[in-house]
Structure formats: structure tokens, C-alpha cells
């Protein structure tokens, strides 16, 4: 069974990644999530950031 995470949780984790106070591995271990999943969330967040900040 796959785990499902809320957008709010993903945002919290991605912000922690972007702060660069801990390594991806440390954060992954802390939350029990595979590092590749965290990298995927980070890429998705950065990609959609331009849409959020778009005028109009």
C-alpha cells in the first residue's frame, strides 16, 4: 500500500530541503521517506513556482 501525503506536508518538507540546513538523506531518514521521493517533490515545487508567481 502506498502512503499518501498532503500538499501541506510536502510543502513543509520541501521548504526544509530548500533551507539546506540538513542533507536530503537526513531529512529522508527523519520523515521515513525515500530520498528520491523528496527530490521529486523538490523538482515539482520548483517547476510549479513560476506558475504561482505568474502575473494575472
FENQUI-V736533 format. One record per backbone hydrogen bond with DSSP energy under -0.5 kcal/mol. NH is the residue of the N-H (numbers start at 1). CO is the residue of the C=O. If there is no record, write none. Layout:
nh & co
NH & CO
NH & CO
//
This chain:
nh & co
10 & 6
11 & 7
12 & 8
13 & 9
14 & 10
15 & 11
16 & 12
17 & 13
18 & 14
19 & 15
20 & 16
20 & 17
21 & 16
27 & 23
28 & 24
29 & 25
30 & 26
31 & 27
32 & 28
33 & 28
37 & 34
38 & 34
39 & 35
40 & 36
41 & 37
42 & 38
43 & 39
44 & 40
45 & 41
46 & 42
47 & 43
48 & 44
49 & 45
50 & 46
52 & 48
53 & 49
54 & 50
54 & 51
//
